[in-house]
């Protein structure tokens, strides 16, 4: 893949239209603050600082299991395995959770515009089949599909921004960018909601074995994606506030939720533009599903290749070298959970919103929680790596930027934990607000325990953790070839 293709894959995971419709309106509604645009700029700055060390690591270590390899190199093999398990459950939660919103959105659109009554879970399974087919195809095919979908998303969001600024019932105001509207009570909820919009920005390194010149392409694509996401979301959140009116945006977000932008388009853009926007809302979710599916498949592949998990997971397609077993495993997990939630939702008082308020809300917020923790741990791992191999980079890259990002991301992690009941729509503390984060963290701990088991009972596997080689394989060899490029491996301790 080229750098441009990689940028599209990264941005697709954050689903720009979905963020504007769901993320921005939810943040206004829950936090009750106007300073949402500033949150995207602040979070973008934090993640750009994180990308300094992360990009430097990606130039040295080429491995489809990016977090896994970096933490194994910087903090040790056991911690690396714990990070890999944490990444697996977090990416799976993000990906499978999106099926709840995708199924609801597609079902609602078919009912309203075509007159077809299809349950949400039927629509979710139909999307799952398409994602699964692309998952076992060449990654550049997925990249081309995603590039088209993301480009169309951007066009719609730009149109919404233009409509909003053209309407501006209270005039074009800079009030949402005022620090006083952000640095006040409720800032924790704003940051906790806002960070979810960026999840997937770090996925560029996962494709490091499948891009041309990964040492340059991965860092460059990561910085480009963070810059685009943060600025684009900040401007779009500001434009939406102006379009509805700064004095009314919180109340309107609470009343309409994700439908707010479609109400705005219907009033000022007409029914045709509304239909186009709703179709692209569905396809934006499809693009995010493809992006996260590819990330999970490559983590499974990386762990199977090194025999940390079943070696079968390292199986690739003989036709196109796609991570076949990892893709099938992710699709199977998604099928199981969609069916479980479909059965659980029969007769629910939540009605059609059941998959949105449960499958989507619970799993995606749990996944974001795990990924933020993983980012903070990876920042510490970067410092560990450059303490051992300091040559070639300045102190800013080796420890200053990683230390700043570790502290900032750790703070966001704590804010998410404190506000988790709010994120999942619970009134006050609930067992679920403890259970969901607990499952995520417990999985990481279980991975560390599994690493200790491998150290004691399978030392040939433990010796090459994070290297891209199979346990017992000769130096430089692999049990299965990477998706399209051999792993260069990590620098051994």
C-alpha positions as CSV (number, residue, x, y, z in Angstrom):
1,X,0.0,0.0,0.0
2,X,0.9,3.6,-0.4
3,X,1.0,6.3,2.3
4,X,-2.3,7.7,1.0
5,X,-4.0,4.3,1.2
6,X,-2.7,4.0,4.8
7,X,-4.1,7.4,5.7
8,X,-7.6,6.4,4.4
9,X,-7.5,3.1,6.4
10,X,-6.6,5.1,9.6
11,X,-9.2,7.7,9.1
12,X,-11.9,5.1,8.2
13,X,-11.6,3.6,11.7
14,X,-12.7,6.9,13.2
15,X,-15.7,7.2,10.8
16,X,-15.9,11.0,10.3
17,X,-19.7,11.1,9.5
18,X,-20.4,8.8,12.5
19,X,-18.4,11.0,14.8
20,X,-20.2,14.2,13.7
21,X,-23.7,12.6,13.9
22,X,-23.1,10.5,17.0
23,X,-20.0,11.5,18.8
24,X,-20.2,15.3,18.6
25,X,-23.9,15.5,19.4
26,X,-23.5,13.0,22.3
27,X,-20.7,15.0,23.8
28,X,-22.8,18.3,23.6
29,X,-25.7,16.4,25.2
30,X,-24.0,14.7,28.0
31,X,-21.3,17.3,29.0
32,X,-23.6,20.3,28.5
33,X,-20.5,22.3,27.4
34,X,-19.9,24.4,24.3
35,X,-16.2,23.7,24.3
36,X,-16.3,20.4,22.4
37,X,-14.3,21.8,19.4
38,X,-11.4,22.6,21.8
39,X,-11.5,19.0,23.1
40,X,-10.7,17.7,19.6
41,X,-7.8,20.1,19.3
42,X,-6.4,19.2,22.7
43,X,-6.7,15.5,22.2
44,X,-5.2,15.8,18.7
45,X,-2.2,17.6,20.3
46,X,-1.8,14.8,22.9
47,X,-1.9,12.1,20.2
48,X,0.5,14.0,18.0
49,X,3.0,14.0,20.9
50,X,2.3,10.2,21.3
51,X,3.0,9.7,17.6
52,X,6.5,11.1,18.0
53,X,7.8,8.1,19.9
54,X,5.3,5.7,18.3
55,X,6.5,6.7,14.8
56,X,10.1,6.3,15.8
57,X,9.4,2.8,17.0
58,X,7.5,1.9,13.8
59,X,10.6,2.9,11.8
60,X,12.7,0.4,13.8
61,X,10.2,-2.5,14.4
62,X,8.1,-3.9,11.6
63,X,5.4,-6.2,12.9
64,X,1.7,-6.7,12.3
65,X,1.1,-6.8,16.0
66,X,2.3,-3.2,16.6
67,X,1.5,-2.6,20.3
68,X,2.5,-6.2,21.1
69,X,5.9,-5.9,19.5
70,X,6.7,-2.5,20.9
71,X,5.7,-3.3,24.5
72,X,7.6,-6.7,24.3
73,X,10.7,-4.8,23.1
74,X,10.5,-1.9,25.6
75,X,9.1,-3.6,28.7
76,X,9.6,-7.3,28.2
77,X,7.9,-10.3,26.6
78,X,5.4,-11.0,29.4
79,X,4.2,-7.4,29.2
80,X,4.1,-7.6,25.4
81,X,1.8,-10.6,25.6
82,X,-0.4,-8.8,28.1
83,X,-0.5,-5.9,25.7
84,X,-1.4,-8.2,22.8
85,X,-4.4,-9.7,24.7
86,X,-5.5,-6.2,25.7
87,X,-5.3,-5.1,22.1
88,X,-7.3,-8.1,20.9
89,X,-10.2,-7.6,23.2
90,X,-10.2,-3.8,22.7
91,X,-10.2,-3.9,18.9
92,X,-12.7,-6.8,18.9
93,X,-15.0,-4.8,21.2
94,X,-14.7,-1.7,19.0
95,X,-15.4,-3.7,15.8
96,X,-18.2,-5.9,17.1
97,X,-19.9,-3.0,18.9
98,X,-20.2,-1.0,15.7
99,X,-22.4,-3.8,14.3
100,X,-25.1,-2.6,16.7
101,X,-25.2,0.9,15.3
102,X,-24.7,-0.4,11.7
103,X,-27.6,-2.9,12.0
104,X,-29.9,-0.2,13.5
105,X,-29.0,2.4,10.9
106,X,-29.4,0.1,7.9
107,X,-32.7,-1.4,9.2
108,X,-34.1,2.1,9.9
109,X,-33.1,3.4,6.5
110,X,-34.6,0.4,4.6
111,X,-37.9,0.7,6.6
112,X,-38.2,4.5,6.0
113,X,-37.1,4.7,2.4
114,X,-37.7,1.3,0.8
115,X,-40.5,-0.1,3.0
116,X,-38.5,-3.2,3.8
117,X,-38.8,-4.4,7.4
118,X,-35.6,-6.2,8.3
119,X,-34.5,-6.8,11.9
120,X,-31.3,-5.0,13.0
121,X,-29.4,-8.3,13.4
122,X,-30.2,-9.4,9.9
123,X,-28.7,-6.1,8.6
124,X,-25.7,-6.6,10.9
125,X,-25.1,-10.1,9.6
126,X,-25.4,-8.9,6.0
127,X,-22.7,-6.3,6.7
128,X,-20.6,-8.9,8.5
129,X,-20.6,-11.1,5.4
130,X,-19.3,-8.2,3.2
131,X,-16.6,-7.3,5.8
132,X,-15.6,-10.9,6.1
133,X,-15.2,-11.2,2.3
134,X,-13.0,-8.1,2.1
135,X,-11.1,-9.4,5.2
136,X,-9.8,-12.4,3.3
137,X,-9.0,-10.4,0.2
138,X,-5.9,-8.3,-0.6
139,X,-5.6,-5.4,1.8
140,X,-5.3,-3.0,-1.1
141,X,-8.9,-3.9,-2.2
142,X,-10.1,-3.0,1.3
143,X,-8.1,0.2,1.0
144,X,-9.7,1.2,-2.3
145,X,-13.2,0.5,-1.0
146,X,-12.5,2.5,2.1
147,X,-10.9,5.4,0.2
148,X,-14.1,5.9,-1.8
149,X,-16.3,5.7,1.3
150,X,-14.2,8.0,3.4
151,X,-13.9,10.6,0.5
152,X,-17.7,10.6,0.2
153,X,-18.1,11.0,4.0
154,X,-15.8,14.1,3.9
155,X,-17.9,15.6,1.1
156,X,-21.1,15.2,3.2
157,X,-19.6,16.6,6.4
158,X,-18.2,19.6,4.4
159,X,-21.7,20.2,3.0
160,X,-23.2,20.0,6.5
161,X,-20.5,22.5,7.7
162,X,-21.3,24.9,4.9
163,X,-25.1,24.6,5.6
164,X,-24.5,25.2,9.3
165,X,-22.4,28.3,8.7
166,X,-24.9,29.6,6.1
167,X,-27.8,29.2,8.5
168,X,-26.2,30.5,11.8
169,X,-29.3,31.6,13.6
170,X,-27.3,33.4,16.2
171,X,-24.6,34.6,13.8
172,X,-21.2,33.1,13.2
173,X,-19.6,33.0,16.7
174,X,-16.3,31.9,18.1
175,X,-17.9,31.1,21.5
176,X,-17.4,27.3,21.2
177,X,-13.6,27.9,20.9
178,X,-13.5,30.0,24.1
179,X,-11.4,28.4,26.9
180,X,-14.0,29.3,29.4
181,X,-16.5,27.0,27.6
182,X,-14.1,24.1,28.0
183,X,-12.0,24.4,31.2
184,X,-14.9,23.9,33.6
185,X,-17.0,21.3,35.3
186,X,-17.8,18.5,32.8
187,X,-14.4,18.6,31.0
188,X,-13.8,14.9,32.0
189,X,-16.9,13.8,30.1
190,X,-15.9,15.9,27.1
191,X,-12.5,14.3,26.9
192,X,-13.8,10.8,27.6
193,X,-16.3,11.1,24.8
194,X,-13.9,12.9,22.5
195,X,-11.1,10.4,22.6
196,X,-13.3,7.7,21.1
197,X,-13.4,9.7,17.9
198,X,-9.6,9.1,17.4
199,X,-9.6,5.4,18.0
200,X,-7.9,3.7,15.1
201,X,-5.4,6.5,14.5
202,X,-2.6,4.2,15.8
203,X,-3.5,1.4,13.4
204,X,-1.0,2.5,10.7
205,X,1.8,0.5,12.3
206,X,-0.4,-2.7,12.1
207,X,0.0,-2.5,8.3
208,X,3.8,-2.0,8.5
209,X,4.4,-5.3,6.7
210,X,2.1,-4.3,3.9
211,X,3.2,-0.8,2.9
212,X,6.0,0.5,0.7
213,X,8.9,1.8,2.8
214,X,7.2,1.4,6.3
215,X,9.9,3.4,8.1
216,X,8.7,6.5,6.3
217,X,5.1,5.6,5.4
218,X,3.8,4.6,8.9
219,X,5.0,7.7,10.9
220,X,4.0,10.0,8.1
221,X,0.5,8.5,7.7
222,X,0.0,8.6,11.5
223,X,0.8,12.3,11.8
224,X,-1.3,13.2,8.7
225,X,-4.3,11.2,10.1
226,X,-4.1,12.8,13.5
227,X,-3.8,16.3,12.0
228,X,-6.8,15.8,9.7
229,X,-9.0,14.1,12.3
230,X,-8.4,16.7,15.0
231,X,-8.8,19.8,12.9
232,X,-11.7,18.4,10.8
233,X,-13.6,17.3,13.8
234,X,-13.0,20.6,15.7
235,X,-14.2,22.7,12.7
236,X,-17.2,20.5,12.2
237,X,-18.2,20.5,15.9
238,X,-17.9,24.3,15.8
239,X,-19.9,24.6,12.6
240,X,-22.7,22.4,13.9
241,X,-22.9,24.5,17.1
242,X,-23.1,27.7,15.0
243,X,-25.7,26.1,12.7
244,X,-28.0,25.2,15.5
245,X,-27.0,28.2,17.6
246,X,-24.6,28.1,20.5
247,X,-27.5,28.9,22.9
248,X,-29.5,25.9,21.6
249,X,-26.9,23.2,20.6
250,X,-27.0,21.4,24.0
251,X,-30.8,21.2,24.2
252,X,-31.1,20.2,20.5
253,X,-28.4,17.5,20.9
254,X,-30.3,16.1,23.9
255,X,-33.6,16.2,21.9
256,X,-32.5,14.7,18.6
257,X,-29.2,12.9,19.4
258,X,-27.6,11.4,16.2
259,X,-30.5,12.6,14.1
260,X,-29.6,16.3,14.7
261,X,-27.5,16.6,11.6
262,X,-30.1,14.9,9.4
263,X,-32.8,17.2,10.8
264,X,-30.5,20.1,9.9
265,X,-30.0,18.8,6.4
266,X,-33.7,18.1,5.9
267,X,-34.6,21.7,6.9
268,X,-32.0,23.4,4.8
269,X,-30.7,20.9,2.2
270,X,-33.8,19.1,1.0
271,X,-34.8,15.4,1.0
272,X,-32.4,14.2,-1.6
273,X,-29.3,15.4,0.3
274,X,-30.8,13.9,3.5
275,X,-31.1,10.5,1.8
276,X,-27.6,10.7,0.5
277,X,-26.3,11.7,4.0
278,X,-28.2,8.8,5.6
279,X,-26.8,6.3,3.1
280,X,-23.3,7.6,3.7
281,X,-23.8,7.3,7.4
282,X,-24.4,3.6,6.9
283,X,-21.3,3.3,4.6
284,X,-19.2,5.2,7.1
285,X,-20.0,2.5,9.7
286,X,-19.1,-0.1,7.1
287,X,-15.7,1.5,6.5
288,X,-15.0,1.5,10.2
289,X,-16.0,-2.1,10.5
290,X,-13.6,-3.0,7.7
291,X,-10.7,-1.1,9.3
292,X,-11.1,-2.6,12.7
293,X,-11.6,-6.1,11.3
294,X,-8.3,-5.8,9.4
295,X,-6.6,-4.7,12.6
296,X,-7.9,-7.6,14.7
297,X,-7.1,-10.1,11.9
298,X,-3.5,-8.9,11.9
299,X,-3.1,-9.2,15.6
300,X,-4.4,-12.8,15.5
301,X,-1.9,-13.5,12.7
302,X,1.0,-12.0,14.6
303,X,0.3,-14.1,17.7
304,X,-0.3,-17.2,15.7
305,X,2.9,-16.7,13.6
306,X,4.9,-16.7,16.8
307,X,2.9,-19.5,18.4
308,X,2.0,-17.4,21.4
309,X,-1.6,-18.5,20.5
310,X,-2.5,-21.4,18.2
311,X,-0.2,-21.6,15.2
312,X,-3.3,-22.0,13.0
313,X,-4.0,-18.3,13.6
314,X,-0.8,-17.6,11.6
315,X,-2.3,-19.2,8.5
316,X,-2.4,-16.9,5.4
317,X,-4.2,-17.2,2.1
318,X,-2.1,-19.0,-0.5
319,X,-3.8,-16.8,-3.1
320,X,-3.1,-13.3,-1.7
321,X,-1.3,-13.7,1.6
322,X,-4.2,-12.2,3.6
323,X,-4.4,-13.2,7.2
324,X,-7.0,-15.9,6.5
325,X,-7.3,-17.6,9.9
326,X,-7.3,-14.3,11.8
327,X,-10.0,-12.8,9.6
328,X,-12.2,-15.9,10.0
329,X,-11.7,-15.9,13.7
330,X,-12.8,-12.3,14.1
331,X,-15.8,-12.8,11.9
332,X,-16.8,-15.8,14.0
333,X,-16.6,-13.8,17.2
334,X,-18.7,-11.1,15.7
335,X,-21.4,-13.6,14.5
336,X,-21.6,-15.1,18.0
337,X,-22.0,-11.8,19.8
338,X,-24.5,-10.4,17.3
339,X,-26.6,-13.5,17.8
340,X,-26.3,-13.3,21.6
341,X,-27.5,-9.7,21.6
342,X,-30.2,-10.4,19.1
343,X,-31.6,-13.1,21.4
344,X,-31.2,-10.9,24.5
345,X,-33.0,-8.0,22.8
346,X,-36.2,-9.9,22.0
347,X,-39.1,-8.1,23.7
348,X,-36.8,-5.5,25.3
349,X,-38.3,-2.3,26.6
350,X,-35.6,-0.4,24.6
351,X,-37.4,-1.3,21.4
352,X,-35.5,-0.6,18.1
353,X,-32.8,1.3,20.0
354,X,-31.7,-1.9,21.9
355,X,-28.6,-2.6,19.7
356,X,-27.5,1.0,19.9
357,X,-27.9,1.4,23.7
358,X,-26.4,-2.0,24.5
359,X,-24.1,-3.6,21.9
360,X,-22.8,-0.4,20.4
361,X,-22.6,1.7,23.5
362,X,-21.2,-0.9,25.9
363,X,-18.6,-2.5,23.6
364,X,-17.2,0.6,21.8
365,X,-16.7,2.5,25.1
366,X,-15.1,-0.5,26.6
367,X,-12.8,-0.9,23.6
368,X,-11.8,2.8,23.7
369,X,-11.1,2.4,27.4
370,X,-8.7,-0.5,26.7
371,X,-7.0,1.2,23.8
372,X,-6.3,4.4,25.8
373,X,-4.6,2.3,28.5
374,X,-2.6,0.5,25.8
375,X,-1.5,3.9,24.3
376,X,-0.2,5.0,27.7
377,X,1.6,1.7,28.2
378,X,3.2,1.9,24.8
379,X,4.5,5.4,25.6
380,X,6.4,3.9,28.5
381,X,7.6,1.1,26.3
382,X,9.1,3.6,23.9
383,X,11.1,5.1,26.7
384,X,12.3,1.6,27.6
385,X,13.4,0.9,24.1
386,X,15.4,4.1,23.7
387,X,17.1,3.7,27.1
388,X,18.6,0.6,25.7
389,X,19.3,1.9,22.1
390,X,19.5,5.7,22.4
391,X,21.4,6.4,19.2
392,X,19.8,8.1,16.2
393,X,17.2,10.2,18.0
394,X,17.1,13.4,20.2
395,X,15.9,13.4,23.8
396,X,12.6,14.8,22.6
397,X,11.9,11.6,20.7
398,X,13.6,9.2,23.2
399,X,11.8,10.2,26.4
400,X,10.4,13.8,26.6
401,X,7.5,13.3,24.2
402,X,6.8,9.7,25.3
403,X,6.8,10.9,29.0
404,X,4.4,13.7,28.2
405,X,2.0,11.4,26.2
406,X,2.1,8.7,29.0
407,X,1.1,11.3,31.6
408,X,-1.6,12.9,29.4
409,X,-3.1,9.6,28.2
410,X,-3.0,8.2,31.7
411,X,-5.1,11.2,32.8
412,X,-7.6,10.6,30.0
413,X,-7.7,7.0,31.0
414,X,-8.6,7.9,34.6
415,X,-11.3,10.4,33.3
416,X,-12.8,7.6,31.2
417,X,-12.9,5.3,34.2
418,X,-14.5,8.0,36.4
419,X,-17.1,8.8,33.7
420,X,-17.7,5.3,32.4
421,X,-21.3,5.2,33.8
422,X,-22.0,8.3,31.8
423,X,-20.5,6.9,28.7
424,X,-22.7,3.8,28.7
425,X,-25.8,5.8,29.5
426,X,-26.2,4.6,33.1
427,X,-28.0,6.7,35.8
428,X,-25.4,6.7,38.5
429,X,-22.9,3.9,39.3
430,X,-24.0,0.6,38.0
431,X,-22.5,-2.9,38.0
432,X,-21.9,-2.6,34.3
433,X,-19.7,0.4,34.7
434,X,-17.4,-1.7,36.8
435,X,-17.8,-5.0,35.0
436,X,-16.9,-3.7,31.5
437,X,-13.6,-2.0,32.4
438,X,-12.8,-4.9,34.7
439,X,-13.1,-7.4,31.8
440,X,-10.8,-5.3,29.6
441,X,-8.1,-4.9,32.3
442,X,-8.5,-8.6,33.5
443,X,-7.8,-9.7,29.9
444,X,-4.5,-7.8,29.9
445,X,-3.5,-9.4,33.3
446,X,-4.4,-12.8,31.9
447,X,-2.1,-12.2,29.0
448,X,0.8,-11.4,31.4
449,X,0.0,-14.7,33.3
450,X,0.0,-16.5,30.0
451,X,3.4,-15.0,29.2
452,X,4.8,-16.4,32.5
453,X,3.4,-19.8,31.5
454,X,5.2,-19.6,28.2
455,X,8.4,-18.6,29.9
456,X,8.3,-21.6,32.2
457,X,6.9,-24.3,29.9
458,X,7.6,-23.1,26.3
459,X,10.9,-21.2,26.4
460,X,11.4,-21.5,22.7
461,X,8.2,-19.4,22.1
462,X,9.0,-17.0,24.9
463,X,12.4,-16.3,23.5
464,X,11.1,-14.8,20.3
465,X,8.0,-12.9,21.6
466,X,7.4,-9.8,19.4
467,X,10.1,-10.8,16.9
468,X,7.9,-11.9,14.0
469,X,9.5,-15.4,14.1
470,X,8.0,-18.7,15.1
471,X,9.3,-20.3,18.3
472,X,12.2,-22.5,17.3
473,X,12.5,-21.0,13.9
474,X,16.0,-19.9,12.8
475,X,17.0,-16.2,13.1
476,X,15.3,-14.2,10.4
477,X,12.8,-17.0,9.5
478,X,9.1,-17.1,10.0
479,X,6.6,-19.9,10.3
480,X,4.2,-18.1,8.0
481,X,5.0,-15.3,5.7
482,X,3.6,-11.9,6.7
483,X,0.5,-10.6,4.9
484,X,2.7,-9.3,2.1
485,X,6.1,-8.6,3.7
486,X,8.3,-10.5,6.1
487,X,8.6,-9.0,9.6
488,X,12.0,-7.4,10.3
489,X,11.5,-8.4,13.9
490,X,12.4,-6.5,17.1
491,X,15.8,-5.9,18.5
492,X,16.3,-8.8,20.9
493,X,17.1,-8.0,24.6
